[in-house]
Each structure stands twice: as C-alpha cells, then as structure tokens.
C-alpha cells in the first residue's frame, strides 16, 4: 500500500528565505557609501568665495543695498554647507548672463577694463556751472573730450572713478572764483595737472600706479581766490572688496580659536 505525503500548502520556498548565508544583494545599506543630500555637503572656501563674488556683482549693479549685502556676505563666510549658501544667491542672476559678463574686474579694481570704458559712448556731459551753489558729476557717466567747469562762489565735484570716456584723450578745464572744484580719480589713471592759481592754486594728492590702456586726462584752468584739488582714491568696489577681506579674515581667526 502506497502512502501519500501531505500537501505542505503555500509558503516561501527555501531558496527565498533570508538567512545568515544570504548573498550580498540582501545586505543593508553600508553607512560608508550612503549618499548625502546635496544640501548637506560641506562647502569649500572656493565655493564661499564664488558666492561672495556674485554678491559683490549684485551690489555693484544695484540689485542689493549695502545693508542686505553685508548681511548676506556675513552669512556666506559663516556657511558650512551648500544648503546654507544656495538661498543667499537664489534671487540673483546666474553667472554668464549678459549683465554678469559686463562686470569684468580690471587690474585696477574697477567694474570693467579700460577698453570697455573708452570710445564706446557719446558724452553725457561736457560741462558744468555753479553760482552760490554746487554741482556734481559722479557714478557712471560719460566724459566729453573737453569738459569745462565754472564755479563762482560755489563748489563742484567731479568723480572719474566709475566714469566712461568719449575719447582716450580728455581735457578738463576748471575756472573758479572764490570757490573750488574737487576732482577724484582712481590710482591707475593717467592724469596731468597744469592749472594756475592766483591767491589760490591747483594741487594733487595720492600715489599713482598708472595701468596700461588708461585714458589720458589733463586738468587745467585758472583759480582766483579758490582752488582745484585732484585726489587719487580707490574705487568703491575696491573698498568693499577690502572690507570683505578683513571680515573674512576675522571670521577665519574666530573659527580657528573655536577649534582650538
């Protein structure tokens, strides 16, 4: 008589049962190879500096005011991860846009190279006059080949640090009577002062480090009981860069102390 084996019923086959001898494909995730979230990746010094440069460009374009710029810059150098850096530039144009390409730093710390600022535009101003008051020419403006300033018992300010030039050779004539004109130029600009004063005078202060391609600016004229002063000062963008560098050094020094 033949005996029948009972039906074991449905169930997992021995080959599919997990056990101590299971293959590597069934092993749990390896902590050493687990991928981190991009936001949690630690930021490098180079990446922090890239964000800081985008912030500098944004404030130069007027996209950020100085207060917001300082806040974001401080947060940039304190950031530890990508997730902390990304929000700081999320609302700013991406690098490589037409606006960003125009902001190419020059060797003199300016917004663009001299070749970009000479002979590209017609003059926006060829002269100024003030009587019992004052005038100002500053920021981004285009200087004519000849610019004439006349002040009578008044004052005037001519700032060429961010200016553009109709031609490489520029003559600025200043005539003052019981007044004065203050001319500000960057250290890398080629400037020659030739004016004459009676009971007044023309003067120049600051060290010159003329860079190749600079416009040639001649400042001449006559001062009666007044004066014309020419001062060499670094550009505002360079001031901000130096300020940021000092802030970054302070933060790095603070971090080193905390690690110690």
C-alpha positions in Angstrom: 0.0 0.0 0.0 1.4 3.3 -1.0 1.3 6.2 1.5 0.7 9.8 0.3 2.7 12.7 1.6 0.6 15.7 3.0 0.4 18.9 0.9 2.6 21.5 2.8 0.4 24.3 1.4 1.6 27.7 0.2 4.6 29.2 1.7 8.0 30.6 0.9 10.4 28.3 -0.8 13.6 27.5 1.0 15.6 29.3 -1.7 13.8 32.6 -1.0 14.1 32.5 2.8 16.6 35.0 4.2 19.2 33.7 6.5 22.7 34.1 7.7 24.0 32.9 4.5 22.1 35.4 2.3 24.0 37.0 -0.6 25.5 40.5 -0.6 22.5 41.8 -2.6 20.3 41.4 0.5 22.7 43.2 2.9 21.6 46.5 4.4 22.9 49.9 3.3 26.6 50.5 4.0 27.0 53.6 6.2 30.3 54.4 4.5 28.7 54.5 1.0 25.4 56.2 1.8 24.9 59.3 -0.4 24.4 62.6 1.4 21.8 65.1 0.4 23.4 67.8 -1.8 22.2 70.5 0.7 24.2 68.7 3.4 27.5 68.6 1.6 30.2 70.7 3.3 31.0 74.0 1.5 34.6 74.7 0.5 36.5 78.1 0.8 36.4 78.4 -3.0 32.6 77.9 -3.1 32.1 80.5 -0.4 34.3 82.9 -2.4 32.2 82.3 -5.5 29.0 83.2 -3.7 30.8 86.3 -2.3 31.8 87.4 -5.8 28.2 87.1 -7.0 27.1 89.3 -4.1 29.7 91.9 -5.0 28.4 92.0 -8.5 24.8 92.3 -7.3 25.6 95.3 -5.1 27.6 96.9 -7.9 24.5 96.6 -10.2 22.2 97.9 -7.6 20.3 94.6 -7.0 21.3 94.7 -3.3 21.6 97.6 -1.0 24.7 97.8 1.3 22.8 96.6 4.4 21.5 93.5 2.7 24.9 92.9 1.1 26.6 93.0 4.5 24.1 90.5 5.9 24.4 88.1 3.1 28.2 88.3 3.0 28.5 87.7 6.7 26.2 84.6 6.3 28.3 83.4 3.3 31.6 83.2 5.3 29.8 81.6 8.2 28.1 79.0 5.9 29.1 75.3 6.5 27.0 73.6 3.8 25.7 74.0 0.3 22.2 74.3 1.8 23.2 77.4 3.6 24.9 79.0 0.6 22.2 78.5 -2.1 19.5 80.7 -0.5 21.9 83.6 -0.4 22.1 83.9 -4.3 18.8 82.2 -5.2 17.2 85.5 -6.3 20.2 86.8 -8.2 21.1 86.2 -11.9 23.1 83.1 -12.7 26.7 83.6 -13.8 27.1 84.1 -17.6 24.1 86.3 -18.2 24.7 89.5 -20.2 24.7 91.6 -17.0 27.3 89.5 -15.3 29.6 89.4 -18.3 29.7 93.2 -18.4 31.1 93.2 -14.9 34.6 92.1 -15.6 37.1 93.1 -12.9 40.1 95.1 -14.1 43.6 95.1 -12.7 42.8 98.4 -11.1 39.8 97.1 -9.2 37.3 98.8 -11.5 34.0 97.5 -12.8 35.3 96.8 -16.3 38.5 97.1 -18.3 39.7 100.5 -19.7 39.0 99.3 -23.3 35.3 98.8 -22.3 35.1 102.3 -21.0 36.8 104.4 -23.7 35.2 105.4 -27.0 32.1 103.3 -26.7 29.5 106.1 -26.0 28.8 109.7 -26.7 29.4 112.2 -23.9 26.6 112.6 -21.4 28.2 115.8 -20.0 30.6 118.3 -21.4 30.4 121.0 -18.8 29.0 122.3 -15.5 28.3 125.7 -13.9 27.6 126.7 -10.4 26.9 130.1 -8.7 26.2 130.2 -5.0 25.6 126.5 -5.0 27.3 123.5 -6.4 27.3 120.7 -9.0 28.3 117.0 -9.0 29.3 114.6 -11.7 29.8 111.1 -10.2 29.0 107.4 -10.7 28.6 106.0 -14.2 28.7 108.9 -16.7 30.5 109.6 -19.9 33.0 112.4 -20.0 33.3 114.5 -23.2 36.6 115.1 -25.0 36.6 118.5 -23.4 34.8 119.2 -20.2 34.6 122.8 -18.8 33.6 123.5 -15.2 33.0 127.1 -14.0 32.2 127.9 -10.3 31.6 131.4 -8.8 31.5 131.5 -5.0 30.4 127.8 -5.2 31.8 124.3 -5.3 31.9 121.4 -7.7 32.7 117.7 -7.5 34.0 115.6 -10.5 34.4 111.9 -9.8 36.1 109.9 -12.6 36.5 106.6 -10.8 33.5 104.9 -12.4 33.2 107.2 -15.4 33.4 106.3 -19.1 35.2 108.4 -21.7 34.2 109.7 -25.1 37.8 109.6 -26.2 41.2 108.4 -24.8 42.4 112.0 -24.6 40.3 114.2 -22.3 40.9 117.8 -21.2 39.0 119.0 -18.1 39.1 122.8 -17.7 38.3 124.3 -14.3 37.7 128.0 -13.7 37.0 129.1 -10.1 36.4 132.4 -8.5 36.2 132.3 -4.7 35.2 128.7 -5.0 36.6 125.3 -5.6 36.4 122.1 -7.6 37.3 118.7 -6.3 38.3 116.0 -8.8 38.6 112.4 -7.7 40.4 109.9 -9.9 41.5 106.2 -9.4 45.1 105.4 -8.7 45.6 103.7 -12.1 44.5 106.7 -14.2 47.0 108.8 -16.2 46.4 112.4 -15.0 48.4 115.6 -15.6 47.6 118.8 -13.6 48.6 122.0 -15.4 46.3 124.7 -13.8 47.4 128.1 -12.5 46.1 129.9 -9.4 46.2 133.5 -8.1 45.6 133.6 -4.3 44.6 130.0 -4.8 46.0 127.1 -6.6 45.9 123.6 -8.2 47.0 120.5 -6.2 47.2 116.8 -6.5 47.4 114.2 -3.7 47.7 110.4 -3.7 50.0 107.8 -5.2 49.7 107.0 -8.9 50.1 103.5 -10.4 49.0 104.1 -14.0 47.8 101.0 -15.7 48.1 100.2 -19.5 45.2 101.5 -21.6 44.2 104.2 -19.2 42.7 107.4 -20.6 45.0 110.5 -20.6 43.3 113.2 -18.6 44.7 116.8 -18.5 43.3 119.0 -15.8 43.9 122.7 -16.4 42.3 126.1 -15.9 42.5 129.1 -13.5 41.7 129.6 -9.8 41.2 133.1 -8.3 40.9 133.1 -4.6 39.9 129.5 -4.8 41.3 126.1 -5.7 41.2 122.9 -7.7 42.2 119.7 -5.9 42.9 116.4 -7.6 42.8 113.4 -5.3 43.5 109.7 -6.1 41.2 107.3 -4.2 40.4 103.7 -4.8 37.1 102.8 -6.3 34.1 102.0 -4.1 34.1 98.4 -5.4 37.7 98.0 -4.2 36.8 99.5 -0.8 34.0 96.9 -0.5 36.4 94.1 -1.5 39.0 95.1 1.1 36.2 95.4 3.8 35.0 91.9 2.9 38.6 90.5 3.0 39.1 91.9 6.5 35.7 90.5 7.6 36.6 87.1 6.2 40.0 87.1 8.0 38.2 87.9 11.3 35.8 85.1 10.8 38.6 82.6 10.0 40.5 83.7 13.0 37.4 83.2 15.2 36.8 79.8 13.7 40.4 78.7 14.5 40.0 79.9 18.1 36.8 77.8 18.4 38.6 74.7 17.0 41.4 75.2 19.5 
